[in-house]
Amino acid sequence: MEKQTKMKEEIIKDIIRNPVIPVFYHDDVNTCIQILKSCYEGGIRVFEFVNRGNEAEQNFKALRNYKEEHFPDLRLGIGTIMHADDADRFIELGADFLVSPIFSECVASSANKNNILWIPGCMTPTEIAEAQLAGCTFVKLFPGETLGPGFLKSIKPIFPKLRFMPTGGVDCTEESINKWFEAGVSAVGLGSKLFVKVGGNYEYGQIAESCSKLLTWAKREV
């Protein structure tokens, strides 16, 4: 248990040091691997694959194996965890951390049982307080585009010990990144706005370049 606690603390430190987290899913495993590679080339060291499709489990396994062989310093988490069974399954598959769009007592119980970092999605001060009481130290502000940096500025003083990460509402611009970090986030999650397509195909070089720029803007002294 002590080893797991230390690992959880190390993952939090890695997120703070590398505060841009791509959030991605695709049915095609080769596309998933190419996206992971392009993000890593751009400096990404924390990546969230999401449990949103029929191939989520198989593709996560493939990404986990690929990262173990090629990117051992990458933290690979799993998102859109809604139920304890999903949490237990992906923990068994080697997820480094869990992310949810909601707060759920059953997922909290699974995360605490396994002593793994869980970042629940919260939209109200009440949900944030419930997450804190359940032992969470990192909270996802979701949906970020609805809440905005102003929301965090307003509520952060009453949750001084929590760290926050918005998903949604984060643009690939220096202005957007600065607004969120000035509001007090510790990291940002980006999905479709990061994964540029031209003619229906992902622009892997552009994605890598965007990741590099985002990290330059987001990294703060810690």
C-alpha positions in Angstrom: 0.0 0.0 0.0 2.9 2.4 0.8 4.4 1.7 -2.6 1.1 2.5 -4.3 0.7 5.7 -2.3 4.2 6.8 -3.4 3.4 6.0 -7.0 0.2 8.0 -6.8 2.1 11.0 -5.5 4.7 10.6 -8.3 2.0 10.6 -10.9 0.6 13.9 -9.5 4.1 15.4 -9.6 4.4 14.2 -13.3 1.1 15.9 -14.2 2.2 19.1 -12.6 5.5 19.0 -14.4 3.8 18.1 -17.7 0.5 19.9 -17.4 -1.0 19.3 -20.8 -3.0 16.1 -21.1 -4.3 15.0 -24.5 -7.7 13.2 -24.3 -8.3 10.7 -27.2 -10.2 7.7 -28.5 -10.4 6.0 -31.9 -11.6 2.6 -32.9 -8.5 2.0 -35.1 -5.6 0.9 -33.0 -2.9 2.1 -35.4 -4.4 5.5 -35.4 -4.3 5.4 -31.6 -0.6 4.5 -31.7 0.2 7.2 -34.2 -1.6 9.8 -32.1 0.3 8.7 -29.0 3.6 8.9 -30.9 2.9 12.4 -32.2 2.0 13.6 -28.8 5.1 12.1 -27.2 7.3 13.6 -29.9 5.7 17.0 -29.0 6.8 16.5 -25.4 3.7 15.0 -23.9 4.4 12.7 -20.9 0.8 12.3 -19.6 -1.9 10.9 -21.9 -5.5 10.0 -21.3 -7.2 7.4 -23.5 -10.9 7.3 -23.1 -13.3 4.4 -22.5 -15.8 5.6 -25.2 -16.0 2.9 -27.8 -16.2 -0.9 -28.5 -12.5 -1.2 -29.0 -11.5 0.8 -25.8 -10.2 -2.2 -23.9 -8.3 -3.8 -26.7 -6.8 -0.5 -27.9 -5.8 0.5 -24.3 -4.0 -2.8 -24.0 -2.1 -2.1 -27.2 -1.2 1.4 -26.1 -0.1 0.2 -22.8 2.2 -2.4 -24.4 3.5 0.1 -26.9 4.3 2.7 -24.2 6.0 0.1 -22.0 8.3 -0.8 -24.9 8.9 2.7 -26.4 7.9 5.4 -23.9 8.5 4.0 -20.4 8.4 7.5 -18.9 4.9 8.2 -20.2 1.9 8.1 -17.8 -1.1 6.5 -19.5 -4.5 6.9 -17.9 -8.0 6.0 -18.8 -10.9 8.4 -19.0 -14.7 8.2 -19.1 -14.8 5.8 -16.1 -18.4 5.7 -15.0 -18.7 2.5 -13.0 -16.6 0.5 -10.4 -16.4 -2.5 -12.8 -14.7 -0.3 -15.4 -12.3 1.1 -12.9 -11.3 -2.3 -11.6 -10.9 -3.6 -15.2 -8.6 -0.8 -16.4 -6.7 -0.8 -13.2 -6.0 -4.5 -13.9 -4.9 -3.6 -17.4 -2.3 -1.2 -16.0 -3.9 2.3 -16.1 -1.7 4.8 -14.2 -4.7 6.9 -13.3 -8.4 7.2 -13.8 -10.5 10.1 -15.0 -14.3 10.5 -14.9 -16.8 13.1 -16.2 -18.8 12.7 -13.0 -18.3 12.1 -9.3 -19.4 8.5 -8.3 -19.2 6.9 -4.9 -18.6 3.5 -6.4 -15.7 4.7 -8.5 -14.3 6.5 -5.5 -14.5 3.3 -3.5 -12.6 1.4 -6.3 -9.9 4.0 -6.5 -9.4 4.1 -2.8 -9.4 0.3 -2.6 -6.6 0.2 -5.2 -4.9 3.4 -4.0 -4.8 4.8 -7.5 -5.1 8.5 -8.6 -8.7 9.2 -9.6 -9.7 12.6 -11.1 -13.5 13.0 -10.9 -15.5 15.4 -13.0 -17.3 18.1 -11.0 -19.4 21.1 -12.0 -20.6 22.5 -8.6 -19.0 23.4 -5.3 -21.1 20.7 -3.7 -19.7 18.0 -6.1 -16.2 19.3 -5.5 -16.7 19.1 -1.7 -18.0 15.5 -2.0 -15.0 14.6 -4.1 -12.7 16.1 -1.4 -14.5 14.2 1.3 -14.0 11.0 -0.7 -10.3 11.5 -0.7 -9.7 13.1 -4.1 -6.9 15.6 -4.3 -7.3 16.4 -8.1 -10.6 17.4 -9.6 -11.6 17.8 -13.3 -13.7 20.9 -14.0 -16.3 19.6 -16.5 -17.6 20.9 -18.8 -14.8 23.5 -18.9 -16.4 25.5 -21.7 -19.5 26.0 -19.5 -17.7 26.8 -16.3 -14.8 28.9 -17.6 -11.7 30.3 -15.7 -14.0 32.7 -13.8 -15.7 29.9 -12.0 -12.4 28.5 -10.7 -11.3 31.9 -9.5 -14.5 32.2 -7.5 -14.4 28.8 -5.8 -10.7 28.1 -5.5 -10.2 30.0 -2.2 -12.6 27.6 -0.5 -10.7 24.5 -1.7 -7.1 25.6 -1.1 -5.8 22.0 -0.9 -7.3 20.7 -4.2 -5.8 20.8 -7.6 -7.9 21.4 -10.7 -7.9 20.5 -14.4 -10.4 21.6 -16.9 -11.4 19.5 -19.9 -13.3 21.3 -22.6 -13.1 25.0 -23.1 -9.3 24.9 -23.5 -8.1 26.3 -26.9 -4.7 25.7 -28.5 -3.7 29.3 -27.9 -1.4 31.0 -25.5 -4.2 33.3 -24.4 -6.5 30.4 -23.5 -3.7 28.6 -21.6 -2.7 31.7 -19.7 -6.3 32.4 -18.6 -6.7 29.0 -17.2 -3.4 28.9 -15.4 -3.9 32.4 -14.0 -7.2 31.2 -12.7 -5.3 28.5 -10.7 -5.4 25.2 -12.6 -2.6 22.7 -12.3 -3.1 21.1 -15.7 -5.4 21.2 -18.7 -7.0 18.4 -20.8 -7.5 18.9 -24.6 -9.5 16.7 -27.0 -10.8 17.5 -30.5 -9.2 21.0 -30.5 -5.8 19.4 -30.4 -6.3 16.7 -32.9 -6.2 18.5 -36.2 -7.6 16.8 -39.3 -7.1 17.8 -43.0 -9.2 15.9 -45.6 -10.4 13.5 -42.9 -6.9 12.5 -41.9 -5.0 13.5 -38.7 -2.1 15.9 -39.2 0.4 14.1 -36.9 3.2 16.7 -37.5 0.8 19.5 -36.6 -0.4 17.7 -33.5 3.2 17.2 -32.3 4.0 20.9 -32.9 0.8 22.0 -31.1 1.7 19.8 -28.1 5.2 21.4 -27.9 3.7 24.9 -28.0 1.1 24.1 -25.4 3.7 22.7 -23.0 5.8 25.8 -23.5 2.8 28.0 -22.5 1.5 25.8 -19.7 4.6 24.9 -17.8 5.0 26.9 -14.6 7.7 27.0 -11.9 7.0 24.3 -9.4 
